[in-house]
């Protein structure tokens, strides 16, 4: 895949992430329909309404309950009168003034309703002589028949006090979807659904009409900024800084001899993110990571070990146009000839990405870690250096790595799922996958450049189309006991066509058990190193205990690199004390014993190197 195609995917994915922010909860990729009136988060502003029901007959426990089962009682409804027969469904009647029209129904109880005296008007049928009348009051009091077929009260569809529909009280007035069943589920206050436009002058006045129109006002419509989550912006800024000093003794049976030296490290990073959170629960935004280190003896993991020129049989090298050239594996990054690539101080942009997070998982596009790295485990440790996977090293001899970082932080697209099935089968499952056009990226701990660009003259596999996968299984057994197991796989295509190189394949496994304040963990990595013959294998195991502000950790790691004939054993013991949530102090000891190749009189021999380090350190989190 060319760089142009990748950046096209990058830009397209970024725009897609922004559009997906408009999705509804049911699916983050669905198109959001226009919000209906009943979907408003808060009820519409309420205005005073006329008191309609003063006395509730026995048996009517709720306004939404039909009056059909009410016992034989008489209740006053403002200026009207309601009468009900016992529960034998005998005919009911409503009276308006001195007019009463009986009616009967075999299966339901029709009602006749006498319109109550409305605000600012007097019922002409009962008004005293000379009393003022509303200009909208009818000359002859109308009668409204309300049968079960068109009465939501009798049919159990709507609360009692929501049935003022004016003169044309017909079922078709409820055909508007906005006021059908959804509007009569109790979330609207009684009397809320007065249809002001259907209020005729015969039974209402202007004041009541305006009051009920106010009740129908919907919440303000959301603009495109609210729909995209721009009204809810979140920012995050996190980082740390570790500083350490050590007294280091190195022992070797080579020409360098034994010596004491001082060593210093510094390791820090800052991660910043800005995101928008939609009402549907989607979060999308941009993020970045800046990493800086001071590490006297190496630039990232790997480097030159021993002394084994490529023109000597058995040393790691390849013949290119008649010139012997040293080679290095992709995973271990060790080589045995040529200039060293040590660099004491470095700072790099190791993260620049777009992301979309939802209940369906997380997607990131850009410069970020791959899925195999994200799902890798290692021996637990509490201090800056460990028996494996240490970002910095006091001794300069660290050789054990069990994380599967096939593509480092090279540009890629990554997906990680949420934890699944934990509530059903008792084991949570999480999966992840990523794709990177190539493995080239150079930072402070991972540095893979194009061949010929690192100044060493050493050749390495040229890897494209890096695919990574990871899976994690975890379970909480209760009583403070939990466990997690992970597996990772990565594959990449080699492009140089040199016979000494091969397509990359690497596998990783990890396990971690926790019980109260104890954590026991270990991991294993096997990689063909991107070489035809030069596997790299490493494993580690460790235990940490942190019962309070203080804690202890002990770890052991081992590695074999067949390409450069390297074998290494490492042990680290450390302790830490947290002064507060931000500051902590630590101290410990680091020990490394490794064998590297060394050529004497054109014969490859084995050189033993040992190092001891006594260190103290401090850490600040922000």
N, C-alpha and C positions, 0 to 999 in steps of 0.2 A: 504494500500500500504506500503510495507516495505521500509526501508531506502535504501536498495540496488537497488530496482526498481527506486526509485526517483533519486538517483545519476546517474543511467544509463540514465534516461531521461535528467538529467542536462548535462552530458557530450555529449550525442548525440545531444541535442539541441544546445550546444555551437558550435559543429563542423558544424551543419547545418547552423547556423548563418554565419559562415565564408564562407561556400560554396555559400550561397545565395548572398553574396556580389558580385559574378561574374554575377548576373542576369542583364538583360537589362531592360530598362525603362518600357517596356510593361508589364512585370510581374517580380516581384523580385525573383520568384522561377523558372523561365525559364532558359534554358541553352543558354548562349551567343554564337551566331554564329561568325565565323571568320569575322572580319571587312573587307569589300570590298574596292576597290580603291576609289570609289566615296563617301565613308563614312568618309574619312579623315577629321579631324576638320580644318586643314589648307591646302591650295593648295600646291602642290609640288613645290620645288624651281624652279624658272623661269630662263631660259637662253635666251639670245637675239635670236630673230627669224627673218627670212627674211621678209622684208616689201612686202606684196603681193598685198594688195588692196590700191591704192593711191587715186583714185577718186571713190566715191560711186554714182552710177546713181540715179537720182531722182526717188523716189518711193521705194528705198531700204533703209528703215529707220534703220534697224538693220542687223547685220551680219547673224542672224538667220532667216531673212525674205527672202522668195523666190524671185528670180529675175523675176518670171514669169509675174508679173504685171508691170514691169518697162516700162516706155515710150520709144519711139524710140530715142535712144541715142547711142553714141559711147564713150567708155571709154578705157583708156590705163591701162592695167594690166601688169606692168613691161614691158617685151619685147613682150607680147602678145596683141591681140586686141579683144575686145568684141563688138559685134553689136547686137542690139535688135530691133525687129519690134514693132509696136504699140500693144495695148492690145488685138488685135484680134487673138492672139495666132498663128500668122503666123510663118513659120519655122525660127529658128535661126541658126546661124552657128558660129563656132569657127574656126579661121584660125591659122595654124602653118606654119610660113615661107610663101612659095608661094603655099601651099596646102590648099584647102578648099573643104570640102565634104558636100554638102547640105543634109539635112534630114528633114523629116516632120513627124508629129504625129498628129492624129486626136484630141486627148484630152490633149496633153501635148507638151511642147516645148523642144525637145532634144537640148543639147548643145554640141559644139565641142570645146575642150580646147586646146589652144596652150601653152605648158609648158613655163613658164617664164625663163628668164636667171637666173641660180642658182648661188650660191656663189662659187667663184673660177673657174667658167667655162663660156664659151661663146657659145651661140646658134650656132650650125654649119650652120644652114640655113641662118643666117643673119650676120655671123661673117665676118669682112673684111679679105682680102687676107693676109695671114701670121699671123693672130691673133692666139694666143695659144688656144688650146682646152683642155677640161678636158679629161683625159684618160678614163673616164666613159661615155662620151657623145656618143650617138648613131650615126652611120653613116647616117642613114636615119631618119629624124624626124618622130616619131610615131604619130598617131592620136588616141585620146581616146574618145570613144563615151560615153556620160553620159546622160542616159535617166531617165525618172521619175521613172521607175521601180527599178533602182538601185542607184538613186541619192538622198541622204538624203536632199539635198537643194531643189530640185524641189518638193519632197514629203513633205516638211515642217518638216523634222526630225532633221536637223542639221544646224548649221551656215555655211555660204558660205565658209569661209577660212579653214574649217576643212576637205576638201574633197581631199587632196592630198593622194592618196592611191597607187601611183605607176602605173605600167603598167596594172596590173590585177585589174582594178577598178570595182569589181563585188559586188553584194549585199551580197555574203557570207562572205566578209571580215568584215561585221558588225554583224555576228552571235555571236561573243564573248559577253557574257552578261556584261562584265565589261565595254564595250564601246558602248552598245546600248543606249536606251533612257535615262538611268540615266546619262550617260556621256555627253549628248548633251542638258542639260537643262539650260545652260547659266552660270553654276557655274565654268566651265572651260574656260580659256581665249582662244580667237580665235587662232587657230594654235596649240593648246595644244595637239591634238590627232593625230599628225603625227605618223604613224605606221612605225617606223624606220626599222623593220624587213621586211616590204613589199616594201620599197624603192629600186627599182632596179637601176642599173647603168644607164639605159636609160634616167632617168629624175632627177637624183640627184647626188650629189657628197658626199664625205665622211664627209665634214664639216657639211652639212645640216643634214645628217643622225645622227651624234653625237648630234647635237643640239636638234633634236626631240626626241632622246632616253632619254635625260635628262629630258624632259618634262613629260615623262611617269613614271618617278621614283616615287614610292609610299612613303609616310612618313615612317619613321622607325617603324618596327613592335614593338608592345608593349609586354613587357615581363610579366611573371606571377605576378611580384610584382606590376606593374601598373594596371593590371586587377583586382587584389585584393584590390586596393586602398592604398597600402603601400607607394606609392609616395605622398599621401595626408593624412598625419597624423594630427589629431586634439587632443589637450589636453585641459582639463577644470579643474579648481580648484576654488571652491567657498566655502564660509563659513561665519559664523557670530559668535559673542561673545556678550552676554548680561550679565551685572553685575548690581545688584541692592541691595539696603539696605532699611530697613523699621523699623518703630517703631510700634509695634504690641501690642494691648491690647486684652486679652482673658477674657471672662466672662462665668461662668458656675454655674449651681445650684447644681453641684456635689461636691465632696470633694476637688477638686483642687482650687476652689474659683476664685477670679479675680487677674489679674497680668498684668504688663507691661513688655514687653521684646523687644529685638532687633532681627531682622531677616535679613538674607542675602541669596541671590540666585546668581547662575551663571549657564548659559546655553549656550552651544556652539556646533558647528558641523563643519566638513570639509567634503565636497563631491568632489571626484576626478574622472575623467573619461579620458580614452585614447581610441580613435576611429580612424578607417580608413574610408575614404569616397571615394566610387568608382565613376567612370565617369557616371554610371547610376543613381547616386543620392542616393545610399544606404549608410547608416552609421551603422557600427557595431563595438563593442569594449567591454571593461570591465569598471566597475565602483565600487566604494566603498564609504562607509559613516562611519565616526567615530563620535560618539556623547559623550559628557561629561557634567555632571551636578554636582552642589552642591545644595542640597535641604535638609534642616535640618530635616524636619518633615515627610518625606515619601520616599519610594523607588518606583517611578512610581505612576501611578494612583491607588487608592484603599488603602488597609491597614486595620489595626485594628481600629474599632470604638466602643465606649461604653464598656460595660462589661456584657456579657450574656453567661455564661457557657453552653456547649452543653447538660449537664445533667439536665437542667431546661427546663420544658415543655414550648414551644414557642420560645426557642432560636434556632438559626441555627446550626443544628448538625445531626449526623447520628450514629447509633450504629453499630460498626464494631467488630465482635467477642466478644460482650459483653462490649465493651469499647466505651463510648460516645466520639465522635470526632467532632470538629468544622468543618464547611464547608464554602466555599466561592464561590460566583458566578463567572462565567468566564468573563462576560462583566464588572461588577462593581468592582470585586476583593476585596470587603469588607468582613471582618469576625469579630466576636465578642468575641473570646476567643483564648488564646494561646499567645506565645511570639510575639512581634511586629517585622515586617520585615523592619523597618526604616533603612536607610543607607544614611548618609549625602553626601558622595562623591562617584561617580561612573563614569566609562568610559567604553564604549563598542563599538564593531564593529556591527553596525546596518545595514550595506549594503555591499554586496559582490556579484556582479551579472554580467552576460553577457547580452548584449542587441543588438537588431537589429531594426533600425528605417528606415522607408520608407514611400512612399506616401500611402501605404496600411495600415499603422498603426505601432505601436511599440510592440515589444516582449522583455520581460526580463525573465531571468532564474537565480535563486539564491536567496540570502537573500535580500528581498526588500519588500516594502509595497504592500498590496493586493488591488484588484480593489474596494472593498467597501470603504476602507479608502481613496483612491485617489479621489473618486467621492463624498465624504462627504463635506458638507458645515457647517459653524457655524456662530455665531454672529460675525460681524467684530470688530476688536480691533487693537489698535495701540501700545500698551505697552506689556511688557513681560507677565503679568498676565491678565486674562480676567474672565468674569463671567462663562465661560465654556471652556473646552478643553485646559486648561493651562498646559504647560509642567512643570512649577514650581509654588510654592505657598509660600507666606510669612507666612500665618497663620497656615498651616497644616490641615485646615478643608475643603479644596476644595473637592466637591463631585459630580460635574456636568460634564458629558461627553456625547456629541452627535455624535461623530465620530464613524463610524461602523468599528472598528479595530478587526474583528473576529480572524485574524491570525497574527496581528502585523507585524513584519518583519521576520517571519519564512520563511524558504526556500520554494520557490514556482515558478510557471510559470505564467506570467501575459501578457495579450494582451489588448491594448487600441487602438481603431480605431481613424482615423482622424475625424475632423468635417465634417459632411455630410449634403447635401441637403439644406444648407443655402442659396445658390444662386437660388434655384428652388422654395422652399416653404416659404422662409423667416425665417425659424427656423433651426438653426444648431443642429445636432444630433450627439452625441458621446456616444459610448458604451465601456464597458470594462468587462473583466472576468479574474478570476485567480483561480488557484487550488494549494493547499498546502497539503502535506501528513499529516501534523499535525500542531497544533497551538503552539508548544513549542519553545520559544525564550525568552531570558531575556536580556533586555537592561536597559537604565536609566529611561524610562517612561513606557514601556510595559515589564512586566516580568511574564512569564508563564513557570513554571518548571514542571517536572514530579513529581507526588505525592510522598512526603517523601523527596524531595531534597531541599526544601526551608528552612528547620530548624524550621518551625512553628508547624509542626504536623497537619496542616490543610489540609483537602482534597478538591479537586476541580475537575470539570469534566475533563476527559481525552479525548480530542477531536482529531479525525483523519478525513482525507478526507474533508478538509475545502474548500468549493466552494463559491466564492464571485462574485457578479455581480453589475454593476453600469450603470446608464444612465444619460445623461445630455442634457437638451434642453436650448438653449439660443437664444436671438434675440436682435438686435440693432434696436430700433425704431426711431433713428435719434434725432436731437436736444439735444444730450447729454444724452438721456435716453436709458437704456438697462436693460435686465433682464436675469436671469438664474434660472432653476429649476433642481434639481437632485433627484434621487431615488437610494437606495442601498438595497441589500439583501445578507444575508450570511447564510449558513447552514453547520453543521458539525455533524459527527457521534460520539456519546459517547461510550467509550470502557470499562469502569470500571464495568458495569453491576450492580452498586449499585442503589437501587430503588429510592434514593433521587435525582439522576441525570437523565438528559434527553438529547436527541439530541438538539444541539444549533440551534436556529432560531432568527435572528435579522433583523429588518427593519429600514431604515433611510430615511428621506426626508429633503430637504433643499431648500431655495429660497433666492435670492439676487437681489435687485433692485438698480440700479445706476442712479443718475441724477446729471450731472456736477460734483461737488465736494462732493456730498453726497452718502453714501452707507448704505442701510437698508437691513438687512439680519436676517434670523432665521433658526432654524433646529429642528428636532425632532427625537428621537431614541427610539425604543421599542425592548427589548430583553427578551427572557425567561431565560437568564442568564445561560443556560445549566442546569437548575434545574427543578425538577418536580413541585415545587411550590416556586417561588421566583423571579418574574419578576423585571426587572430594566427598568424604563422609565425616560427620561429626555428631556427637551426642552430649547431653548434659543432664545433671540431676541436682536438685537443691532443696533446702528446707529453710523456712523463715518462721520466726516467732515474734509476735508483737502484741504483748498483752496490755500495754498501756502506751504512754508517750515514748517509751523506749522499746527497742527491738533488736534482734540478732538474726543473722542469716549466714548460711554455710552452703557453698556450691562447688561442684566439680565438673570439669568439662574435658573432652578428649576429641582430637581431630586427626585425620589422615588425609594427606593430599598426594595422590600417586603421581601427579604430573611433575612435582618438584621434590619428591621423596621426603616429605615433611611429616613428622609425627609430633604431637604436642599434648601435654597433660597440664591442667591448670586447676588451682584451688584458690578460693577467696573466702575469707572470714571477715565479716564486718558487723558493726553495731551502729545504731542511730538513736538520737534523742531529739524529739520534737519540742522546741521551745514554745511554739504556738502553731497555729494553722499555717503560717507562712514560712517560719524559719526553723531549720533543723541543723544539727551538728552530727558528724559521723567520724568514724575511725575504723581502721582495719589493717589486714595484711593480705598481700597478693603474692602468690608463688606460681612460677611457670617453669616447666622443664620440657624442652623440645629438642629434636634432632633435625638437622638440616644438611644438605649435601655440600661437600667441599672437595675441590679438585687439587690434588698434589701430584706433580709429575705425571699429569694426564690420567691420573687414576682417581675415580670418585670415591671419596671416603665420607664417613659420617661424623659430623661435628655436633657436639652436645652443647647446648646453651641453657643456662639457668639464670633466674632473676628472682630477687626478693624485694618486696616493696612494703614499707611501713608508712601509712598515709593517714592524714586527717583532712576533713573536708567540711564545707558548709553549703547549704542550699537555701534558696529563697524562691518561693512560688508567688506569682502575681497574676 
